[in-house]
């Protein structure tokens, strides 16, 4: 197969690049307020704070975890199942439990369902971590499956003594 001319590759890279003040490659996301980014930004780390503000960059894991419990038991923390999940996923991420945010919980639709047995999907975010390790060990008897992604995030703070509006 013939190779594309160099000018075509450069044009494609420019055409696919995010415009200024956005990042992300294929799906461009806006930089946070009080930050700026040249065109072509790939992650939130490319968004830089403007004068009077400082940026704090951190990693965030978004996880979808399948648990062998009922939706009601999780919502009401029956037997401490919700508390166990939060502390277990925090331990697997190496963060404190207050760095775990549950984004949503829903029952998992399965073809085979035992009468008193249900599975749920829990969407959670962990701030300040890059990975989940030994989730099975931290969620003994509760964890069935998981998938997760890591994303760079930025928190914008006013400089001390600055206007910070």
N, CA, C and O of each residue as an XYZ file, in Angstrom:
660
protein
N       0.839     -1.178      0.000
C       0.000      0.000      0.000
C       0.887      1.246      0.000
O       1.823      1.326      0.796
N       0.616      2.215     -0.872
C       1.463      3.414     -0.921
C       1.300      4.250      0.341
O       0.222      4.297      0.933
N       2.364      4.896      0.736
C       2.330      5.755      1.920
C       1.735      7.107      1.564
O       1.909      7.602      0.450
N       1.031      7.698      2.520
C       0.437      9.019      2.310
C       1.541     10.067      2.294
O       2.523      9.949      3.028
N       1.384     11.100      1.454
C       2.386     12.170      1.450
C       2.460     12.831      2.819
O       1.471     12.900      3.549
N       3.629     13.307      3.146
C       3.868     13.931      4.450
C       2.896     15.086      4.702
O       2.368     15.209      5.807
N       2.651     15.936      3.699
C       1.751     17.070      3.882
C       0.341     16.619      4.247
O      -0.354     17.309      4.993
N      -0.098     15.443      3.719
C      -1.426     14.932      4.035
C      -1.506     14.516      5.501
O      -2.510     14.771      6.166
N      -0.457     13.879      6.001
C      -0.431     13.464      7.412
C      -0.459     14.674      8.336
O      -1.140     14.657      9.362
N       0.273     15.720      7.981
C       0.280     16.934      8.792
C      -1.100     17.582      8.756
O      -1.599     18.029      9.789
N      -1.721     17.639      7.579
C      -3.060     18.218      7.460
C      -4.063     17.432      8.293
O      -4.887     18.028      8.986
N      -4.007     16.088      8.239
C      -4.927     15.254      9.023
C      -4.737     15.494     10.518
O      -5.709     15.608     11.264
N      -3.479     15.569     10.949
C      -3.211     15.805     12.375
C      -3.786     17.148     12.805
O      -4.355     17.261     13.891
N      -3.641     18.160     11.966
C      -4.181     19.483     12.294
C      -5.703     19.483     12.261
O      -6.343     20.112     13.103
N      -6.283     18.782     11.296
C      -7.740     18.739     11.170
C      -8.378     18.016     12.350
O      -9.494     18.349     12.749
N      -7.678     17.024     12.914
C      -8.226     16.251     14.021
C      -7.895     16.864     15.374
O      -8.425     16.422     16.393
N      -7.033     17.869     15.403
C      -6.632     18.488     16.663
C      -7.777     19.322     17.226
O      -8.568     19.904     16.484
N      -7.846     19.364     18.549
C      -8.856     20.187     19.198
C      -8.507     21.662     19.022
O      -7.329     22.014     18.964
N      -9.517     22.528     18.936
C      -9.256     23.967     18.828
C      -8.717     24.506     20.156
O      -8.704     23.793     21.159
N      -8.275     25.765     20.158
C      -7.764     26.356     21.401
C      -8.784     26.266     22.540
O      -9.995     26.305     22.324
N      -8.252     26.145     23.756
C      -9.039     26.082     24.997
C      -9.900     24.835     25.105
O     -10.873     24.816     25.860
N      -9.551     23.787     24.356
C     -10.182     22.468     24.476
C      -9.089     21.414     24.408
O      -7.967     21.704     23.993
N      -9.410     20.194     24.814
C      -8.449     19.085     24.785
C      -9.196     17.784     24.513
O     -10.416     17.714     24.656
N      -8.450     16.759     24.120
C      -9.058     15.447     24.041
C      -8.873     14.651     22.776
O      -9.248     13.478     22.772
N      -8.331     15.182     21.708
C      -8.140     14.381     20.499
C      -9.429     14.221     19.721
O      -9.906     15.175     19.107
N     -10.013     13.002     19.738
C     -11.219     12.722     18.949
C     -12.447     13.462     19.478
O     -13.248     13.974     18.696
N     -12.597     13.520     20.791
C     -13.726     14.239     21.407
C     -13.160     15.393     22.204
O     -12.558     15.184     23.257
N     -13.341     16.582     21.729
C     -12.765     17.752     22.389
C     -13.650     18.192     23.555
O     -14.860     18.361     23.408
N     -13.017     18.372     24.717
C     -13.720     18.847     25.916
C     -13.195     20.237     26.255
O     -12.019     20.522     26.027
N     -14.042     21.102     26.792
C     -13.562     22.446     27.136
C     -12.633     22.421     28.342
O     -12.829     21.643     29.276
N     -11.632     23.273     28.310
C     -10.771     23.442     29.481
C     -11.597     24.087     30.584
O     -12.562     24.795     30.297
N     -11.232     23.851     31.851
C     -11.963     24.489     32.956
C     -11.870     26.019     32.880
O     -10.974     26.574     32.243
N     -12.795     26.663     33.531
C     -12.817     28.117     33.614
C     -11.503     28.615     34.210
O     -10.952     27.972     35.104
N     -11.007     29.721     33.741
C      -9.765     30.357     34.183
C      -8.519     29.593     33.730
O      -7.454     29.725     34.334
N      -8.654     28.780     32.650
C      -7.495     28.113     32.066
C      -7.507     28.356     30.562
O      -8.523     28.739     29.981
N      -6.363     28.126     29.955
C      -6.236     28.270     28.511
C      -5.351     27.152     27.980
O      -4.530     26.590     28.706
N      -5.533     26.838     26.698
C      -4.792     25.744     26.081
C      -4.618     26.051     24.599
O      -5.569     26.494     23.955
N      -3.425     25.829     24.040
C      -3.278     26.011     22.601
C      -4.019     24.896     21.856
O      -4.395     23.898     22.471
N      -4.230     25.042     20.575
C      -4.909     23.988     19.812
C      -4.073     22.713     19.881
O      -2.848     22.757     19.987
N      -4.759     21.585     19.820
C      -4.083     20.286     19.850
C      -3.911     19.698     21.229
O      -3.209     18.697     21.371
N      -4.523     20.276     22.263
C      -4.408     19.734     23.617
C      -4.949     18.318     23.705
O      -6.013     18.025     23.160
N      -4.227     17.436     24.387
C      -4.622     16.036     24.477
C      -5.312     15.677     25.791
O      -6.266     14.899     25.797
N      -4.835     16.242     26.911
C      -5.424     15.942     28.221
C      -5.655     17.240     28.978
O      -5.231     18.310     28.542
N      -6.327     17.134     30.110
C      -6.571     18.307     30.950
C      -5.258     18.920     31.428
O      -5.227     20.095     31.793
N      -4.188     18.151     31.432
C      -2.877     18.681     31.834
C      -2.395     19.767     30.870
O      -1.547     20.583     31.233
N      -2.932     19.783     29.639
C      -2.568     20.819     28.672
C      -3.267     22.138     28.939
O      -2.882     23.157     28.367
N      -4.281     22.149     29.790
C      -4.977     23.384     30.176
C      -4.155     24.044     31.288
O      -3.934     23.445     32.340
N      -3.715     25.253     31.054
C      -2.865     25.972     32.008
C      -3.621     27.149     32.595
O      -4.368     27.835     31.898
N      -3.420     27.372     33.876
C      -4.121     28.456     34.568
C      -3.641     29.822     34.101
O      -2.463     30.032     33.811
N      -4.599     30.742     34.040
C      -4.283     32.130     33.705
C      -3.792     32.824     34.967
O      -3.905     32.279     36.065
N      -3.252     34.015     34.811
C      -2.727     34.792     35.927
C      -3.800     34.980     37.006
O      -4.953     35.286     36.702
N      -3.409     34.793     38.254
C      -4.332     34.952     39.377
C      -4.927     33.629     39.839
O      -5.656     33.592     40.830
N      -4.624     32.530     39.125
C      -5.144     31.206     39.479
C      -4.016     30.194     39.419
O      -3.025     30.384     38.713
N      -4.181     29.119     40.169
C      -3.208     28.031     40.090
C      -3.953     26.730     39.825
O      -5.075     26.528     40.289
N      -3.304     25.857     39.070
C      -3.906     24.581     38.680
C      -3.320     23.450     39.519
O      -2.112     23.392     39.745
N      -4.176     22.567     39.967
C      -3.766     21.344     40.648
C      -4.230     20.196     39.762
O      -5.426     20.032     39.521
N      -3.274     19.399     39.277
C      -3.593     18.285     38.388
C      -3.613     16.994     39.195
O      -2.771     16.792     40.070
N      -4.564     16.129     38.906
C      -4.667     14.861     39.609
C      -5.270     13.820     38.673
O      -5.819     14.160     37.625
N      -5.165     12.559     39.056
C      -5.730     11.473     38.267
C      -7.063     11.059     38.877
O      -7.251     11.112     40.092
N      -7.978     10.650     38.015
C      -9.278     10.177     38.467
C      -9.579      8.863     37.755
O      -9.453      8.768     36.534
N      -9.975      7.858     38.519
C     -10.397      6.584     37.955
C     -11.913      6.560     37.951
O     -12.554      6.864     38.957
N     -12.474      6.199     36.821
C     -13.914      5.954     36.718
C     -14.085      4.462     36.589
O     -13.522      3.840     35.688
N     -14.860      3.882     37.489
C     -15.021      2.425     37.525
C     -16.485      2.037     37.432
O     -17.360      2.730     37.951
N     -16.736      0.932     36.771
C     -18.053      0.291     36.783
C     -17.826     -1.086     37.384
O     -17.127     -1.917     36.805
N     -18.411     -1.322     38.538
C     -18.185     -2.559     39.286
C     -19.490     -3.330     39.394
O     -20.525     -2.766     39.748
N     -19.437     -4.620     39.087
C     -20.593     -5.500     39.237
C     -20.495     -6.172     40.596
O     -19.475     -6.775     40.930
N     -21.572     -6.062     41.385
C     -21.606     -6.629     42.730
C     -22.726     -7.648     42.847
O     -23.746     -7.542     42.166
N     -22.533     -8.635     43.711
C     -23.578     -9.627     43.947
C     -24.385     -9.274     45.193
O     -24.256     -9.894     46.248
N     -25.218     -8.257     45.025
C     -26.116     -7.818     46.085
C     -27.351     -7.216     45.433
O     -27.389     -7.027     44.217
N     -28.334     -6.921     46.223
C     -29.544     -6.305     45.670
C     -29.402     -4.788     45.672
O     -28.608     -4.223     46.425
N     -30.177     -4.150     44.827
C     -30.188     -2.692     44.771
C     -30.651     -2.115     46.108
O     -30.075     -1.146     46.603
N     -31.681     -2.708     46.682
C     -32.214     -2.243     47.963
C     -31.169     -2.365     49.073
O     -31.004     -1.444     49.873
N     -30.467     -3.495     49.122
C     -29.447     -3.693     50.160
C     -28.344     -2.648     50.031
O     -27.862     -2.124     51.035
N     -27.946     -2.345     48.794
C     -26.891     -1.358     48.577
C     -27.369      0.039     48.968
O     -26.657      0.769     49.658
N     -28.563      0.409     48.534
C     -29.082      1.741     48.826
C     -29.304      1.974     50.318
O     -29.107      3.086     50.810
N     -29.710      0.935     51.035
C     -29.981      1.068     52.471
C     -28.800      0.645     53.337
O     -28.898      0.640     54.564
N     -27.681      0.288     52.701
C     -26.466     -0.154     53.402
C     -26.741     -1.334     54.326
O     -26.163     -1.437     55.408
N     -27.631     -2.223     53.887
C     -27.970     -3.415     54.664
C     -26.726     -4.271     54.855
O     -26.046     -4.624     53.892
N     -26.443     -4.595     56.095
C     -25.251     -5.388     56.398
C     -23.961     -4.646     56.093
O     -22.895     -5.257     56.021
N     -24.047     -3.333     55.914
C     -22.862     -2.522     55.629
C     -22.332     -2.689     54.214
O     -21.166     -2.389     53.959
N     -23.177     -3.170     53.270
C     -22.702     -3.469     51.921
C     -22.211     -2.224     51.183
O     -21.195     -2.288     50.491
N     -22.893     -1.120     51.312
C     -22.451      0.118     50.655
C     -21.161      0.621     51.300
O     -20.226      1.008     50.599
N     -21.108      0.616     52.609
C     -19.901      1.048     53.326
C     -18.708      0.164     52.965
O     -17.600      0.661     52.767
N     -18.940     -1.153     52.878
C     -17.886     -2.088     52.500
C     -17.397     -1.787     51.082
O     -16.196     -1.834     50.817
N     -18.323     -1.479     50.174
C     -17.940     -1.154     48.803
C     -17.062      0.090     48.782
O     -15.997      0.077     48.164
N     -17.482      1.158     49.440
C     -16.729      2.417     49.421
C     -15.344      2.218     50.033
O     -14.350      2.649     49.449
N     -15.259      1.577     51.195
C     -13.950      1.386     51.823
C     -13.092      0.414     51.012
O     -11.876      0.587     50.933
N     -13.706     -0.600     50.411
C     -12.958     -1.567     49.612
C     -12.401     -0.971     48.338
O     -11.243     -1.208     47.994
N     -13.212     -0.199     47.635
C     -12.729      0.408     46.386
C     -11.700      1.499     46.686
O     -10.774      1.706     45.902
N     -11.856      2.194     47.810
C     -10.849      3.185     48.220
C      -9.513      2.487     48.506
O      -8.460      2.966     48.083
N      -9.556      1.372     49.214
C      -8.332      0.618     49.512
C      -7.682      0.100     48.229
O      -6.457      0.124     48.109
N      -8.481     -0.365     47.273
C      -7.946     -0.860     46.003
C      -7.305      0.255     45.192
O      -6.381      0.003     44.419
N      -7.783      1.482     45.359
C      -7.218      2.629     44.658
C      -6.137      3.341     45.445
O      -5.460      4.223     44.917
N      -5.969      2.961     46.713
C      -4.961      3.601     47.556
C      -5.323      5.022     47.938
O      -4.449      5.877     48.079
N      -6.629      5.275     48.107
C      -7.104      6.607     48.488
C      -7.978      6.493     49.731
O      -8.293      5.385     50.167
N      -8.369      7.618     50.300
C      -9.271      7.633     51.440
C     -10.713      7.462     50.957
O     -11.027      7.845     49.830
N     -11.600      6.894     51.787
C     -13.000      6.710     51.375
C     -13.705      7.995     50.934
O     -14.600      7.944     50.090
N     -13.314      9.152     51.498
C     -13.980     10.388     51.072
C     -13.557     10.840     49.675
O     -14.087     11.824     49.160
N     -12.603     10.131     49.053
C     -12.191     10.410     47.676
C     -12.958      9.535     46.680
O     -12.684      9.575     45.481
N     -13.911      8.750     47.172
C     -14.745      7.892     46.331
C     -16.126      8.521     46.226
O     -16.750      8.831     47.241
N     -16.602      8.708     45.004
C     -17.937      9.242     44.767
C     -18.729      8.220     43.970
O     -18.297      7.792     42.900
N     -19.882      7.829     44.485
C     -20.749      6.907     43.749
C     -21.593      7.736     42.791
O     -22.345      8.615     43.211
N     -21.462      7.447     41.505
C     -22.149      8.207     40.457
C     -23.510      7.622     40.110
O     -24.390      8.342     39.637
N     -23.693      6.334     40.338
C     -24.965      5.717     39.996
C     -24.967      4.236     40.323
O     -23.920      3.590     40.355
N     -26.148      3.714     40.563
C     -26.333      2.293     40.865
C     -27.571      1.831     40.119
O     -28.602      2.502     40.137
N     -27.467      0.677     39.459
C     -28.646      0.127     38.777
C     -28.568     -1.387     38.781
O     -27.480     -1.961     38.838
N     -29.734     -2.041     38.720
C     -29.731     -3.503     38.658
C     -29.158     -3.979     37.326
O     -29.329     -3.322     36.299
N     -28.493     -5.101     37.349
C     -27.943     -5.696     36.136
C     -28.978     -6.647     35.563
O     -29.426     -7.562     36.254
N     -29.357     -6.450     34.334
C     -30.327     -7.340     33.687
C     -29.603     -8.604     33.241
O     -28.672     -8.550     32.437
N     -30.038     -9.730     33.768
C     -29.454    -11.022     33.380
C     -30.566    -11.970     32.957
O     -31.723    -11.807     33.344
N     -30.196    -12.959     32.161
C     -31.189    -13.933     31.704
C     -31.557    -14.904     32.817
O     -32.726    -15.236     33.013
N     -30.543    -15.348     33.537
C     -30.797    -16.282     34.638
C     -30.759    -15.511     35.945
O     -29.761    -14.866     36.267
N     -31.829    -15.577     36.681
C     -31.900    -14.871     37.948
C     -32.462    -15.812     39.000
O     -33.559    -16.350     38.851
N     -31.703    -15.998     40.049
C     -32.207    -16.792     41.169
C     -33.211    -15.937     41.939
O     -33.088    -14.712     41.938
N     -34.193    -16.539     42.591
C     -35.276    -15.770     43.218
C     -34.823    -14.638     44.144
O     -35.353    -13.532     44.042
N     -33.870    -14.871     45.035
C     -33.486    -13.837     45.989
C     -32.102    -13.271     45.666
O     -31.475    -12.652     46.526
N     -31.634    -13.469     44.474
C     -30.273    -13.083     44.115
C     -30.297    -12.060     42.993
O     -30.933    -12.282     41.962
N     -29.630    -10.976     43.180
C     -29.567     -9.949     42.147
C     -28.138     -9.468     42.012
O     -27.324     -9.630     42.921
N     -27.851     -8.887     40.890
C     -26.557     -8.263     40.664
C     -26.810     -6.815     40.297
O     -27.792     -6.491     39.629
N     -25.899     -5.936     40.748
C     -26.036     -4.518     40.442
C     -24.745     -4.001     39.819
O     -23.669     -4.563     40.022
N     -24.877     -2.918     39.058
C     -23.729     -2.195     38.518
C     -23.599     -0.888     39.294
O     -24.567     -0.140     39.430
N     -22.408     -0.622     39.796
C     -22.147      0.611     40.536
C     -21.100      1.404     39.758
O     -20.018      0.894     39.467
N     -21.424      2.645     39.426
C     -20.477      3.558     38.785
C     -19.882      4.446     39.865
O     -20.607      5.093     40.621
N     -18.556      4.472     39.932
C     -17.886      5.254     40.967
C     -16.706      6.001     40.371
O     -16.143      5.589     39.357
N     -16.338      7.105     41.012
C     -15.141      7.860     40.657
C     -14.230      7.929     41.871
O     -14.691      8.130     42.994
N     -12.932      7.760     41.637
C     -11.925      7.865     42.685
C     -10.959      8.961     42.289
O     -10.351      8.892     41.221
N     -10.805      9.972     43.132
C      -9.865     11.053     42.861
C      -8.509     10.725     43.456
O      -8.415     10.228     44.578
N      -7.448     11.010     42.688
C      -6.093     10.882     43.194
C      -5.472      9.521     43.019
O      -4.516      9.194     43.723
N      -5.979      8.707     42.101
C      -5.389      7.396     41.886
C      -5.271      7.120     40.397
O      -5.937      7.756     39.580
N      -4.412      6.160     40.052
C      -4.230      5.784     38.656
C      -4.698      4.370     38.379
O      -4.801      3.977     37.217
N      -4.984      3.594     39.411
C      -5.312      2.195     39.185
C      -6.132      1.617     40.332
O      -6.234      2.201     41.411
N      -6.706      0.463     40.063
C      -7.372     -0.329     41.097
C      -6.597     -1.637     41.194
O      -6.450     -2.343     40.197
N      -6.106     -1.962     42.368
C      -5.351     -3.204     42.530
C      -6.019     -4.100     43.557
O      -6.512     -3.636     44.585
N      -6.027     -5.379     43.263
C      -6.561     -6.412     44.158
C      -7.977     -6.099     44.627
O      -8.287     -6.219     45.812
N      -8.832     -5.698     43.689
C     -10.209     -5.367     44.035
C     -10.933     -6.570     44.632
O     -11.720     -6.419     45.566
N     -10.669     -7.772     44.095
C     -11.280     -8.994     44.646
C     -10.988     -9.142     46.136
O     -11.876     -9.474     46.921
N      -9.741     -8.892     46.517
C      -9.343     -9.053     47.920
C     -10.036     -8.025     48.816
O     -10.405     -8.336     49.948
N     -10.214     -6.801     48.311
C     -10.830     -5.744     49.115
C     -12.351     -5.842     49.158
O     -12.979     -5.312     50.075
N     -12.951     -6.515     48.174
C     -14.411     -6.672     48.135
C     -14.773     -8.155     48.191
O     -15.598     -8.623     47.408
N     -14.166     -8.882     49.102
C     -14.353    -10.321     49.236
C     -15.829    -10.696     49.267
O     -16.591    -10.180     50.085
N     -16.227    -11.595     48.373
C     -17.598    -12.097     48.344
C     -18.611    -11.149     47.733
O     -19.772    -11.521     47.563
N     -18.203     -9.937     47.401
C     -19.126     -8.948     46.874
C     -18.835     -8.658     45.396
O     -19.759     -8.467     44.606
N     -17.562     -8.625     45.029
C     -17.105     -8.241     43.692
C     -17.292     -9.371     42.690
O     -16.923    -10.515     42.951
N     -17.872     -9.034     41.535
C     -18.008    -10.000     40.443
C     -17.175     -9.595     39.234
O     -16.511    -10.439     38.632
N     -17.200     -8.337     38.875
C     -16.504     -7.892     37.674
C     -16.285     -6.384     37.760
O     -16.952     -5.699     38.534
N     -15.341     -5.867     36.958
C     -15.128     -4.425     36.925
C     -14.457     -4.020     35.623
O     -13.804     -4.824     34.958
N     -14.632     -2.773     35.286
C     -13.888     -2.128     34.205
C     -13.650     -0.698     34.658
O     -14.497     -0.108     35.330
N     -12.497     -0.134     34.293
C     -12.189      1.212     34.749
C     -11.264      1.914     33.781
O     -10.523      1.286     33.024
N     -11.327      3.244     33.825
C     -10.486      4.094     32.995
C      -9.882      5.193     33.869
O     -10.450      5.575     34.892
N      -8.734      5.685     33.449
C      -8.052      6.759     34.175
C      -8.040      8.019     33.326
O      -7.841      7.961     32.113
N      -8.255      9.154     33.970
C      -8.292     10.429     33.271
C      -7.566     11.481     34.110
O      -7.686     11.498     35.335
N      -6.817     12.350     33.446
C      -6.181     13.473     34.139
C      -7.240     14.548     34.344
O      -7.979     14.882     33.417
N      -7.314     15.082     35.535
C      -8.276     16.146     35.864
C      -7.497     17.357     36.371
O      -6.338     17.239     36.769
N      -8.142     18.516     36.351
C      -7.508     19.734     36.849
C      -8.488     20.468     37.755
O      -9.671     20.601     37.440
N      -7.978     20.937     38.875
C      -8.764     21.758     39.801
C      -8.151     23.143     39.772
O      -6.940     23.286     39.940
N      -8.966     24.167     39.561
C      -8.495     25.548     39.448
C      -8.799     26.280     40.751
O      -9.941     26.324     41.208
N      -7.754     26.851     41.334
C      -7.877     27.550     42.613
C      -7.361     28.979     42.470
O      -6.389     29.206     41.750
N      -7.990     29.951     43.141
C      -7.476     31.320     43.088
C      -6.142     31.385     43.838
O      -5.953     30.712     44.851
N      -5.238     32.192     43.332
C      -3.973     32.423     44.027
C      -4.264     33.133     45.331
O      -5.213     33.913     45.415
N      -3.473     32.879     46.337
C      -3.660     33.585     47.616
C      -3.450     35.078     47.401
O      -2.450     35.509     46.826
N      -4.406     35.846     47.872
C      -4.304     37.301     47.723
C      -4.756     37.800     46.370
O      -4.784     39.007     46.133
N      -5.125     36.854     45.444
C      -5.594     37.261     44.120
C      -7.066     37.557     44.145
O      -7.737     37.338     45.153
N      -7.575     38.058     43.034
C      -9.008     38.418     42.964
C      -9.870     37.179     42.951
O     -10.884     37.150     43.649
N      -9.516     36.127     42.178
C     -10.188     34.840     42.200
C     -11.669     34.852     41.941
O     -12.360     33.982     42.472
N     -12.206     35.755     41.179
C     -13.639     35.818     40.918
C     -14.095     34.797     39.945
O     -15.283     34.733     39.628
